[in-house]
Amino acid sequence: MFNKRFLAFKTSRYLKKNAVYRSTMAYRSAKNVGIVFSVEDLKKHELIKRFKKALENDGKNVSVLAYVPKGHQNFEFLFDFFTIKELDFWGQFNSEAVQKFTSQSFDYLFYLDQEGNPLIRNILAMSKAKCRVGNCLEDNANFCELMIQTHNGSMQNMVDEIYKYTKLLT
């Protein structure tokens, strides 16, 4: 089992050492987009599939990475995924999917969880994405260039709002 202190240390270190220039860009100019999320249920899985399809319909190349927590099902194996087993005691991922995902230079990286996840924040810190977009949570402040506040607590509303406001960027 991994050590939470080592993971927090690694995440902090990635934030400090990651020299990627972060900024927003016009949505219509974006080519490569990433989505990262925690698997919860089939309803969220279907929502992510629809969001991915909408981005692809807008002409974006989309990569998706899912965290599958213990006791949850990975529906369809449609997306690349990782589990807690792929994180060692020292807070280092031993996952080819994570390494591939974090090495991509996304124009936008969408973090689609309603609650913060330290494993995914570690991935956000490692990411080479220009603009990381997520739910407006205090814990996300250092990990997202754009955070969207939603008033209706549903996952559907959060994804709709993130998509709507990102498309408005010119």
Rosetta silent file (secondary structure, phi, psi, omega in degrees, C-alpha in Angstrom):
SEQUENCE: MFNKRFLAFKTSRYLKKNAVYRSTMAYRSAKNVGIVFSVEDLKKHELIKRFKKALENDGKNVSVLAYVPKGHQNFEFLFDFFTIKELDFWGQFNSEAVQKFTSQSFDYLFYLDQEGNPLIRNILAMSKAKCRVGNCLEDNANFCELMIQTHNGSMQNMVDEIYKYTKLLT
SCORE:     score description
SCORE:     0.000 S_00000001
   1 L     0.000  144.127 -177.635    0.000    0.000    0.000 S_00000001
   2 L   -77.196  160.977  178.693    1.218    3.475   -0.792 S_00000001
   3 L  -100.564  122.185 -176.900    2.123    6.099    1.765 S_00000001
   4 H   -61.731  -33.470  179.392   -0.086    9.219    1.586 S_00000001
   5 H   -67.020  -41.027  177.955    2.760   11.455    2.804 S_00000001
   6 H   -65.635  -39.174  177.610    5.053   10.280    0.018 S_00000001
   7 H   -62.742  -45.264  178.880    2.285   10.823   -2.529 S_00000001
   8 H   -62.297  -40.372  178.243    1.683   14.367   -1.221 S_00000001
   9 H   -63.520  -46.612  179.188    5.436   15.049   -1.330 S_00000001
  10 H   -60.656  -43.819 -179.331    5.705   13.743   -4.905 S_00000001
  11 H   -60.950  -46.483  178.662    2.695   15.792   -5.981 S_00000001
  12 H   -60.693  -40.825  179.107    4.152   18.957   -4.449 S_00000001
  13 H   -65.370  -42.188  177.413    7.467   18.270   -6.142 S_00000001
  14 H   -61.947  -40.887  178.632    5.819   17.753   -9.532 S_00000001
  15 H   -59.376  -43.032 -177.261    3.970   21.064   -9.126 S_00000001
  16 H   -72.889  -38.270 -173.276    7.235   22.908   -8.428 S_00000001
  17 H   -91.047  -14.780 -177.651    9.376   21.213  -11.079 S_00000001
  18 L   -74.363  112.013 -174.380    6.871   21.036  -13.941 S_00000001
  19 L   -94.175   18.637 -179.633    7.996   23.814  -16.295 S_00000001
  20 L   -67.226  134.330  175.284    5.037   23.584  -18.679 S_00000001
  21 L   -75.646  118.540 -176.993    3.710   26.980  -19.748 S_00000001
  22 L  -103.021  132.527  176.064    0.080   27.014  -18.596 S_00000001
  23 L  -168.495  162.734  174.314   -2.533   29.212  -20.221 S_00000001
  24 L   -87.276  159.330  176.253   -5.949   29.079  -21.787 S_00000001
  25 L  -140.408  166.151  178.124   -6.381   29.126  -25.528 S_00000001
  26 L   -60.753  130.352 -178.779   -9.290   29.518  -27.887 S_00000001
  27 H   -56.865  -41.365 -177.311  -11.340   26.328  -27.747 S_00000001
  28 H   -64.164  -23.122  178.908  -11.702   26.253  -31.522 S_00000001
  29 H   -86.678  -16.017 -177.966   -7.874   26.198  -31.834 S_00000001
  30 L   -67.519  137.858  179.557   -7.422   23.299  -29.412 S_00000001
  31 L  -112.618  -47.247 -174.724   -6.498   19.998  -31.041 S_00000001
  32 E  -109.705  127.124 -175.360   -5.566   17.575  -28.254 S_00000001
  33 E  -130.655  141.291  176.197   -7.778   17.124  -25.224 S_00000001
  34 E  -119.252  153.135  174.441   -7.532   14.832  -22.227 S_00000001
  35 E  -130.507  130.309  174.923  -10.120   13.651  -19.723 S_00000001
  36 E  -129.535  137.600 -177.034   -9.223   12.173  -16.347 S_00000001
  37 E  -159.914  165.137  174.590  -11.780   10.940  -13.833 S_00000001
  38 E   -98.496  132.657  176.905  -12.559    8.439  -11.079 S_00000001
  39 L   -69.417  132.056  177.796  -14.909    5.595  -11.934 S_00000001
  40 L  -123.763  -55.824 -177.686  -18.023    5.701   -9.766 S_00000001
  41 L  -155.752  175.020 -177.984  -20.948    4.098  -11.554 S_00000001
  42 H   -63.605  -35.022  179.852  -22.356    3.280  -14.982 S_00000001
  43 H   -60.751  -44.808  178.354  -24.195    6.623  -15.150 S_00000001
  44 H   -67.032  -39.817  178.748  -20.923    8.588  -14.840 S_00000001
  45 H   -57.948  -46.565  179.250  -19.240    6.255  -17.337 S_00000001
  46 H   -64.020  -38.773  177.694  -21.984    6.940  -19.891 S_00000001
  47 H   -62.142  -43.335  178.504  -21.702   10.686  -19.213 S_00000001
  48 H   -64.499  -40.870  177.208  -17.946   10.603  -19.883 S_00000001
  49 H   -59.870  -43.353  179.459  -18.556    8.686  -23.130 S_00000001
  50 H   -66.308  -39.737  178.657  -21.039   11.343  -24.297 S_00000001
  51 H   -63.872  -44.646  177.693  -18.638   14.150  -23.338 S_00000001
  52 H   -58.803  -44.218  179.816  -15.798   12.449  -25.234 S_00000001
  53 H   -62.888  -41.678  178.175  -18.060   12.085  -28.276 S_00000001
  54 H   -61.458  -42.701  178.437  -19.041   15.792  -28.122 S_00000001
  55 H   -64.517  -41.689  178.078  -15.359   16.782  -28.032 S_00000001
  56 H   -64.837  -37.556  176.972  -14.600   14.475  -30.963 S_00000001
  57 H   -64.799  -23.900  175.564  -17.532   15.978  -32.884 S_00000001
  58 L   -84.736    3.831  177.303  -15.831   19.355  -32.326 S_00000001
  59 L    88.000   18.567 -178.652  -12.746   17.980  -34.087 S_00000001
  60 L   -94.636  144.433  168.652  -10.640   17.250  -30.987 S_00000001
  61 E   -85.134  122.376 -171.780   -8.313   14.281  -30.480 S_00000001
  62 E  -118.646  129.320  172.418   -9.401   12.920  -27.090 S_00000001
  63 E  -115.726  140.150 -177.828   -7.511   10.687  -24.654 S_00000001
  64 E  -126.626  136.364  175.015   -9.210    9.405  -21.506 S_00000001
  65 E  -128.751  128.482 -178.346   -7.685    8.023  -18.308 S_00000001
  66 E  -116.896  138.812  170.816   -9.833    6.545  -15.554 S_00000001
  67 E   -94.792  124.310  179.600   -8.958    5.730  -11.960 S_00000001
  68 L  -105.641  101.695  179.435  -10.757    2.559  -10.884 S_00000001
  69 L   -67.259  157.686  177.514  -11.037    2.519   -7.079 S_00000001
  70 L   -56.445  134.062  178.630  -11.086   -0.770   -5.189 S_00000001
  71 L    87.832   -0.215  178.074  -14.532   -2.312   -5.291 S_00000001
  72 L  -108.340  154.480 -179.149  -15.606   -0.494   -8.472 S_00000001
  73 L   -96.179  140.462  173.851  -16.157   -1.964  -11.896 S_00000001
  74 L   -93.380   99.889 -175.738  -14.356   -0.757  -15.019 S_00000001
  75 L   -67.839  125.675  172.844  -17.244   -0.604  -17.479 S_00000001
  76 L    67.520  -14.707 -173.582  -16.444   -1.806  -21.011 S_00000001
  77 L    53.374   34.816 -178.030  -12.666   -1.288  -20.648 S_00000001
  78 L   -74.666  -34.188 -175.854  -13.209    1.502  -23.162 S_00000001
  79 L  -108.096  151.847  169.170  -10.762    3.923  -21.506 S_00000001
  80 E   -60.160  147.673 -177.194   -7.174    3.532  -20.356 S_00000001
  81 E  -148.687  165.880  173.544   -7.237    3.087  -16.600 S_00000001
  82 E  -142.690  162.130  178.400   -5.141    2.611  -13.481 S_00000001
  83 L  -128.098  172.586  179.098   -5.733    1.288   -9.975 S_00000001
  84 H   -61.865  -26.201 -179.694   -4.203    1.877   -6.560 S_00000001
  85 H   -64.233  -18.401 -178.516   -2.098   -1.248   -7.111 S_00000001
  86 H   -94.241   14.027  175.281   -0.059    0.679   -9.674 S_00000001
  87 E  -116.785  123.125 -177.354    1.172    3.180   -7.113 S_00000001
  88 L   -83.933  176.101 -178.040    4.133    2.080   -5.042 S_00000001
  89 L   -55.400  -32.402 -175.380    4.881    2.864   -1.406 S_00000001
  90 L   -86.934    4.370  177.701    6.966    5.904   -2.440 S_00000001
  91 L    82.842   23.896 -179.173    4.123    7.546   -4.369 S_00000001
  92 L  -108.943  131.550  177.911    5.419    6.619   -7.815 S_00000001
  93 E   -77.450  135.801  173.883    3.105    5.245  -10.515 S_00000001
  94 L  -112.929   50.688 -174.801    4.096    1.962  -12.166 S_00000001
  95 L  -127.385  123.153  176.918    1.479    2.297  -14.875 S_00000001
  96 H   -62.930  -37.359  179.901    2.153    2.552  -18.580 S_00000001
  97 H   -62.812  -42.255  178.824   -1.273    4.193  -19.032 S_00000001
  98 H   -66.651  -44.579 -179.673   -0.425    6.935  -16.503 S_00000001
  99 H   -61.359  -44.411  179.380    3.019    7.530  -18.015 S_00000001
 100 H   -63.040  -44.722 -177.274    1.580    7.762  -21.534 S_00000001
 101 H   -64.746  -46.624 -176.043   -1.230   10.083  -20.421 S_00000001
 102 H   -72.383  -17.530  179.508    0.977   12.484  -18.415 S_00000001
 103 H   -85.679   -9.873 -179.136    3.504   12.775  -21.240 S_00000001
 104 L   -78.332  142.747  178.708    0.915   14.093  -23.706 S_00000001
 105 L   -94.896   83.150  179.641    0.785   17.830  -24.406 S_00000001
 106 L   -75.981  145.260  170.300   -2.917   18.482  -24.120 S_00000001
 107 L   -75.732  -39.472  174.920   -4.378   21.855  -25.003 S_00000001
 108 E  -134.128  137.841  173.040   -7.089   21.141  -22.407 S_00000001
 109 E  -123.850  115.626 -177.821   -7.162   18.509  -19.691 S_00000001
 110 E   -94.887  123.169  176.739  -10.572   18.015  -18.078 S_00000001
 111 E  -102.546  107.217 -170.190  -10.640   16.675  -14.513 S_00000001
 112 L  -109.590   65.269  171.970  -14.170   15.336  -14.066 S_00000001
 113 L  -127.901  143.166  178.758  -14.628   14.482  -10.397 S_00000001
 114 L   -83.141  -21.714  177.062  -16.923   16.282   -8.003 S_00000001
 115 L  -121.446  149.057 -178.499  -14.655   15.536   -5.039 S_00000001
 116 L   -65.616  145.780  178.403  -10.887   15.836   -4.926 S_00000001
 117 L  -131.708  115.945 -177.318   -8.755   12.747   -5.477 S_00000001
 118 H   -61.116  -29.410  177.749   -5.069   12.870   -4.417 S_00000001
 119 H   -68.159  -42.648  179.985   -4.089   10.273   -7.024 S_00000001
 120 H   -73.812  -34.070  174.891   -5.575   12.313   -9.849 S_00000001
 121 H   -61.910  -33.821  175.299   -4.142   15.556   -8.461 S_00000001
 122 H   -62.381  -42.653  177.727   -0.741   13.851   -8.718 S_00000001
 123 H   -64.979  -40.762  176.845   -1.463   13.163  -12.394 S_00000001
 124 H   -61.956  -38.790  179.207   -2.555   16.777  -12.891 S_00000001
 125 H   -67.138  -36.016  178.805    0.710   17.948  -11.329 S_00000001
 126 H   -76.799  -22.754 -170.156    2.742   15.696  -13.683 S_00000001
 127 L   -60.423  148.771  174.666    0.702   16.651  -16.735 S_00000001
 128 L   -98.685   16.458 -179.008    2.062   18.631  -19.662 S_00000001
 129 L   -66.167  142.107  177.490   -1.391   20.085  -20.345 S_00000001
 130 L   -73.680  -39.717 -178.226   -1.542   23.789  -21.155 S_00000001
 131 E  -137.877  118.150  178.331   -4.876   24.300  -19.411 S_00000001
 132 E  -100.702  128.627 -173.661   -6.311   22.016  -16.746 S_00000001
 133 E  -120.493  132.763  179.633  -10.049   22.432  -16.181 S_00000001
 134 E  -156.588 -176.059  178.676  -12.016   21.092  -13.227 S_00000001
 135 E   -68.024  145.842 -179.254  -14.678   21.532  -10.614 S_00000001
 136 L   -76.030   93.970  176.585  -14.331   24.566   -8.353 S_00000001
 137 L  -128.596  143.715  179.441  -12.865   22.998   -5.210 S_00000001
 138 H   -55.831  -40.593 -179.564  -10.365   24.579   -2.851 S_00000001
 139 H   -65.078  -19.249 -178.358   -8.112   21.511   -3.237 S_00000001
 140 H   -89.302   -5.305 -172.764   -8.009   22.027   -7.022 S_00000001
 141 L   -54.623  -40.274 -179.278   -6.664   25.600   -6.882 S_00000001
 142 L   -85.496   -5.062 -172.445   -3.033   24.611   -7.588 S_00000001
 143 L  -113.797   -9.779 -178.129   -3.985   21.986  -10.144 S_00000001
 144 L  -130.612  133.980  174.569   -6.431   23.758  -12.473 S_00000001
 145 L   -80.537  -25.831 -179.826   -6.044   26.924  -14.499 S_00000001
 146 E  -133.453  121.435  177.319   -9.809   27.069  -14.961 S_00000001
 147 E  -120.186  135.319 -177.255  -12.303   25.959  -12.334 S_00000001
 148 E  -108.834  125.475  176.715  -16.030   25.996  -12.951 S_00000001
 149 L   -88.990  124.330  177.319  -18.480   26.584  -10.102 S_00000001
 150 L  -111.628  147.211 -177.029  -21.712   24.698  -10.536 S_00000001
 151 L   -96.848  -31.456  174.941  -24.866   25.396   -8.583 S_00000001
 152 L   -92.188  126.284 -173.093  -26.673   22.124   -9.185 S_00000001
 153 L   -73.866    7.653 -176.428  -24.630   19.353   -7.570 S_00000001
 154 L   -78.762  151.434  176.715  -25.178   16.779  -10.317 S_00000001
 155 H   -62.929  -40.906  179.030  -22.335   15.291  -12.329 S_00000001
 156 H   -57.936  -45.825 -179.711  -24.282   15.985  -15.531 S_00000001
 157 H   -64.117  -41.105  179.584  -24.531   19.679  -14.663 S_00000001
 158 H   -60.665  -48.010  179.969  -20.818   19.882  -13.847 S_00000001
 159 H   -63.962  -43.113  178.469  -19.818   18.373  -17.206 S_00000001
 160 H   -59.674  -44.398 -179.085  -22.326   20.554  -19.080 S_00000001
 161 H   -67.130  -42.868  178.760  -21.022   23.724  -17.391 S_00000001
 162 H   -60.973  -44.902  179.707  -17.369   22.816  -17.982 S_00000001
 163 H   -64.123  -46.825 -178.698  -18.083   22.146  -21.657 S_00000001
 164 H   -58.748  -50.298 -175.448  -20.172   25.305  -22.064 S_00000001
 165 H   -74.504  -31.003  176.639  -17.632   27.670  -20.509 S_00000001
 166 H   -67.801  -39.003  178.974  -14.605   26.093  -22.154 S_00000001
 167 H   -64.833  -24.125  179.458  -16.270   26.474  -25.573 S_00000001
 168 L   -75.685  -15.755 -177.931  -16.726   30.186  -24.845 S_00000001
 169 L   -67.116  126.338 -179.491  -12.961   30.758  -24.591 S_00000001
 170 L  -126.530    0.000    0.000  -11.744   32.742  -27.587 S_00000001
